[in-house]
């Protein structure tokens, strides 16, 4: 592996600002660079960059996202680290996938096809991976490139429900607040009911962050100005759904809590709507993919891989629930740095990530062809 070329490739990706919805420049750059490397490359109808190298079976899908959250982190290289928005989430893993796919495809005797899907809007709507599913993408194995840490493999993510709640009341002059319900106060009162019901940790000693329902108040607005009692308020809730529930089951729990509050506050109007849902997902930790990746982690790092189940939600949820195939999430980088002003990736971790991806690709191809020939 040409380490300088690999670092230069990542640095160039990080130098292109690509918040969700504005991925065209980085998509064009990726397509051009991957063509020069020898990939067959196309850009689909919504802007995903699809690169193909190799031929035949197995088909190994490596999927990463080009977009980042908004906000600049000045690009710089200091003390063996690259600082930039997207360094870990998730241009580091994406660049590592591209370099690994190229290196694996050049190994003597390699048999298999590697698909690199660089998708759009993972940080917003997941439109990119949703389009892959609608378009009927097929693979024998899939790895999503997100920062798990070089020594860790993520097999599970919680689901998500995004809720919007509108609260309306009668209004009057702010000098007589005892005469009217205050929509903002009622909204917060309702939030307190929801929070106390879904509090973590609960009294159950077996409950973990991954197995609990959690709710976060992410936005609250209301009020019209001075001297007017607020008569309308709106709040947005982010509900995370553990693997033992469906989003429908957890939504029913939210409806029950809100219904009880509504019954006790008959003069308050409440409207509940769902903005988006993603089902929870957990991959089979005994799959040949997890086994191959674990062996690769040990070979490259000398350490035993740690299996992770995360409280967030990822694109793996969507593809994992839509397709029946071995699937994991893996990538270099510390996920605690996601979206922070200190976002950076260690160059050694990035280079080791390339090696782990490459070893995994080769092991999967060898296993598949040995099993099917």
C-alpha positions in Angstrom: 0.0 0.0 0.0 1.2 3.5 -0.9 0.6 5.2 2.5 1.3 8.7 1.2 -1.2 8.3 -1.6 -3.8 6.9 0.8 -3.3 9.9 3.2 -3.4 12.3 0.2 -6.7 10.8 -1.0 -8.3 11.2 2.4 -7.0 14.8 2.8 -8.4 15.7 -0.6 -11.8 14.4 0.4 -11.7 16.3 3.6 -10.9 19.5 1.7 -14.2 19.4 0.0 -17.1 20.8 2.1 -20.1 18.4 1.6 -22.9 18.9 4.1 -26.1 16.9 3.5 -27.7 18.0 0.3 -24.6 19.6 -1.2 -22.6 16.5 -2.2 -22.2 17.2 -5.9 -18.6 18.5 -5.7 -17.3 15.6 -3.7 -19.3 13.1 -5.8 -17.6 14.5 -9.0 -14.2 14.3 -7.3 -14.7 10.8 -6.1 -16.0 9.6 -9.5 -13.0 11.1 -11.3 -10.4 9.7 -8.8 -11.9 6.2 -8.8 -11.9 6.1 -12.6 -8.2 7.0 -12.6 -7.7 4.1 -10.0 -9.4 1.6 -12.3 -12.9 1.4 -11.0 -15.9 1.4 -13.2 -17.8 4.4 -11.9 -21.3 5.9 -12.3 -23.4 8.4 -10.5 -27.0 7.4 -10.0 -30.2 9.5 -10.2 -29.9 11.0 -6.7 -26.1 11.5 -6.6 -24.7 8.3 -5.1 -21.3 7.4 -6.6 -21.1 3.7 -7.4 -17.7 2.2 -8.1 -17.1 -1.4 -9.2 -13.8 -3.3 -9.3 -13.3 -7.0 -9.9 -15.8 -9.5 -11.3 -17.8 -12.6 -10.5 -18.7 -13.8 -7.0 -18.9 -13.0 -4.2 -20.2 -9.5 -4.4 -19.0 -7.5 -1.5 -20.7 -4.1 -0.9 -18.7 -1.5 0.9 -21.0 1.5 1.7 -20.0 4.8 3.1 -21.4 8.3 3.1 -20.0 11.4 1.5 -22.0 14.0 3.4 -21.3 15.5 6.8 -23.2 17.6 9.2 -22.9 21.3 8.6 -20.1 23.3 10.1 -16.4 23.7 9.3 -13.5 22.3 11.2 -10.3 23.7 9.7 -8.4 21.1 7.8 -4.9 20.5 9.3 -2.5 17.7 10.0 -0.9 17.7 13.4 1.0 15.1 15.4 -0.1 12.2 13.3 -3.8 13.3 13.2 -5.9 14.8 10.4 -8.5 17.4 11.7 -11.5 18.2 9.5 -15.3 17.9 9.4 -15.9 14.3 8.3 -12.5 13.0 9.4 -14.2 10.2 11.3 -17.9 10.6 10.3 -17.4 9.3 7.8 -14.9 10.2 5.1 -12.1 8.4 6.9 -13.9 5.0 6.7 -15.1 5.8 3.1 -11.5 6.6 1.9 -10.2 3.5 3.7 -12.8 1.4 1.8 -11.8 2.7 -1.6 -8.1 2.2 -1.0 -8.7 -1.3 0.5 -11.0 -2.4 -2.4 -8.3 -1.3 -4.9 -5.6 -3.1 -3.1 -7.6 -6.3 -2.6 -8.6 -6.4 -6.3 -4.9 -6.4 -7.3 -4.0 -9.4 -5.2 -3.0 -12.4 -7.4 -5.8 -14.8 -7.8 -8.5 -12.6 -6.3 -12.0 -13.6 -7.4 -15.0 -11.4 -6.6 -16.6 -8.1 -7.3 -16.4 -5.2 -4.9 -19.0 -2.5 -5.0 -18.2 0.9 -3.4 -21.4 2.9 -2.7 -20.7 6.5 -1.7 -24.1 7.6 -0.6 -25.7 11.0 0.0 -27.7 12.4 2.9 -26.9 9.8 5.6 -26.8 12.6 8.1 -30.2 13.9 7.1 -32.8 11.7 5.3 -30.8 8.5 4.5 -32.0 9.1 0.9 -28.8 7.6 -0.5 -29.2 4.1 1.0 -32.9 4.2 0.6 -32.3 4.6 -3.2 -29.9 1.7 -3.2 -32.6 -0.5 -1.7 -35.3 0.8 -4.1 -32.9 0.3 -7.0 -32.5 -3.3 -6.1 -28.8 -3.5 -5.2 -27.6 -7.0 -4.6 -24.6 -8.3 -2.6 -23.4 -11.4 -0.7 -21.9 -9.4 2.1 -22.1 -5.7 3.2 -20.0 -3.5 5.4 -21.0 0.0 6.3 -18.2 2.4 6.9 -18.8 4.3 10.1 -16.3 4.9 12.9 -16.3 1.9 15.2 -12.6 2.1 16.1 -10.1 -0.1 14.4 -10.4 -2.9 17.0 -14.3 -2.8 17.2 -17.1 -4.3 15.1 -20.6 -2.8 15.4 -23.4 -5.4 14.9 -26.4 -3.6 16.3 -28.1 -0.2 16.3 -31.3 1.0 18.0 -34.2 2.1 15.9 -35.6 5.7 15.8 -38.9 7.5 15.8 -38.9 11.3 15.2 -42.1 12.8 16.7 -43.6 16.3 16.5 -46.2 17.3 19.1 -48.3 20.5 18.8 -50.0 21.8 21.9 -52.7 24.5 21.7 -54.6 26.4 24.4 -56.8 29.4 24.8 -55.0 32.7 25.3 -55.2 36.0 27.1 -53.2 38.9 28.5 -49.9 38.0 30.2 -51.0 40.0 33.2 -53.6 37.4 34.1 -51.8 34.1 33.7 -54.0 32.4 36.3 -57.0 32.6 33.9 -55.5 30.6 31.0 -53.4 27.6 30.3 -50.0 28.4 28.9 -49.2 26.3 25.9 -45.4 26.4 26.5 -45.9 25.4 30.1 -48.3 22.6 29.1 -45.8 21.4 26.5 -43.0 21.2 29.0 -45.4 19.5 31.5 -46.2 16.9 28.9 -42.5 16.4 28.2 -41.9 15.8 31.9 -44.5 13.1 31.9 -42.9 11.4 28.9 -39.4 11.8 30.3 -40.3 10.3 33.7 -42.0 7.3 32.1 -39.1 6.6 29.8 -36.3 7.5 32.2 -33.0 5.6 31.9 -31.6 4.1 34.0 -34.8 2.6 35.4 -35.2 0.4 38.5 -34.6 -2.7 36.3 -31.0 -3.9 36.9 -30.9 -5.8 33.6 -31.6 -2.7 31.5 -28.8 -1.3 29.4 -28.6 1.7 27.1 -29.0 -0.6 24.2 -32.1 -2.4 25.6 -34.0 0.6 26.9 -36.4 3.0 25.3 -35.0 6.6 25.5 -36.5 9.9 24.6 -34.7 13.2 24.0 -36.4 16.6 23.7 -34.5 18.1 20.7 -36.6 21.2 20.0 -39.3 23.3 21.6 -40.8 26.5 20.3 -43.8 28.7 21.1 -45.1 32.0 22.1 -46.0 35.1 20.1 -44.4 37.9 21.9 -44.7 40.2 25.0 -48.0 40.4 27.0 -49.6 37.4 25.3 -50.0 34.1 27.0 -48.6 31.4 24.6 -51.4 29.6 22.9 -49.4 27.3 20.7 -46.2 25.3 21.3 -44.4 22.7 19.3 -41.8 20.2 20.4 -39.8 17.5 18.6 -38.8 14.3 20.3 -36.1 11.8 19.3 -37.1 8.3 20.5 -34.6 5.5 20.3 -36.1 2.0 20.0 -34.3 -1.1 21.4 -34.0 -4.3 19.5 -36.7 -6.1 21.4 -39.4 -3.6 20.2 -40.7 -2.4 16.8 -41.2 1.3 16.2 -45.0 0.6 16.1 -44.9 -0.9 19.6 -42.9 2.1 21.0 -45.1 4.6 19.2 -48.2 3.0 20.9 -46.5 3.6 24.2 -46.0 7.2 23.4 -49.6 7.5 22.3 -50.8 6.0 25.6 -48.7 8.5 27.7 -50.0 11.4 25.7 -53.5 10.1 25.8 -53.4 9.9 29.6 -52.1 13.5 29.8 -54.8 14.6 27.3 -57.5 13.0 29.5 -56.3 14.9 32.5 -56.1 18.2 30.6 -59.3 18.3 28.5 -58.9 22.0 27.7 -55.6 21.4 26.0 -55.4 20.4 22.3 -52.6 18.0 21.4 -51.7 16.7 18.0 -49.0 14.0 17.5 -47.4 13.3 14.2 -44.5 11.0 13.1 -41.8 12.6 11.0 -39.7 9.5 10.4 -39.1 5.9 11.7 -36.3 3.5 11.4 -36.5 0.0 12.7 -33.8 -1.4 15.1 -31.4 -3.9 13.7 -28.9 -6.4 15.1 -26.7 -8.6 12.8 -25.8 -12.2 13.5 -22.5 -12.1 15.5 -21.8 -15.6 14.3 -21.9 -14.8 10.6 -18.9 -15.5 8.3 -18.6 -11.8 7.8 -18.1 -11.1 11.5 -15.7 -14.0 11.8 -13.6 -12.8 8.8 -13.5 -9.2 10.1 -12.6 -10.4 13.6 -9.7 -12.5 12.2 -8.6 -9.5 10.1 -8.6 -7.1 13.2 -6.5 -9.6 15.1 -4.0 -10.0 12.2 -3.6 -6.3 11.7 -3.7 -5.0 15.3 -2.7 -8.1 17.3 -5.8 -7.6 19.5 -9.1 -9.4 19.8 -12.0 -7.6 18.2 -14.7 -6.2 20.5 -18.3 -6.6 19.4 -20.4 -3.4 19.8 -24.1 -2.7 20.0 -24.7 1.1 19.8 -27.5 3.3 21.0 -27.5 5.4 17.7 -29.2 4.5 14.4 -27.4 4.0 11.1 -27.9 3.1 7.5 -27.2 -0.5 8.4 -30.7 -0.6 10.0 -32.3 0.1 6.6 -30.3 -2.3 4.5 -30.1 -4.9 7.1 -33.9 -5.0 7.5 -34.5 -4.9 3.7 -32.0 -7.6 2.7 -31.1 -11.0 4.0 -27.3 -11.0 4.0 -24.4 -10.9 6.4 -23.8 -7.2 7.3 -21.8 -5.2 9.8 -20.6 -1.7 10.4 -16.9 -1.1 10.8 -14.4 1.7 10.3 -11.4 3.6 11.7 -12.0 6.6 13.9 -13.4 7.4 17.4 -17.2 7.9 17.1 -17.2 10.1 20.2 -15.6 12.8 17.9 -18.6 12.7 15.5 -20.0 16.2 14.9 -17.6 17.9 17.3 -15.2 20.8 16.8 -12.3 18.5 17.7 -13.2 15.9 14.9 -10.0 14.2 13.8 -8.7 10.8 12.8 -5.3 9.3 13.7 -3.4 8.5 10.5 -2.2 5.2 11.9 -5.8 4.2 12.6 -6.8 5.1 9.1 -4.0 3.1 7.5 -4.8 0.1 9.8 -8.4 0.4 8.8 -7.4 0.0 5.1 -5.5 -3.1 6.0 -8.4 -4.6 8.0 -10.9 -3.9 5.2 -8.5 -5.5 2.6 -7.8 -8.6 4.7 -11.6 -9.0 5.3 -12.3 -8.7 1.5 -9.7 -11.4 0.7 -10.9 -13.7 3.5 -14.5 -13.4 2.3 -13.6 -14.0 -1.3 -11.5 -17.1 -0.3 -14.3 -18.5 1.9 -17.0 -18.0 -0.7 -15.1 -19.5 -3.5 -13.9 -22.5 -1.4 -17.5 -23.1 -0.2 -19.1 -22.7 -3.7 -16.6 -24.6 -5.8 
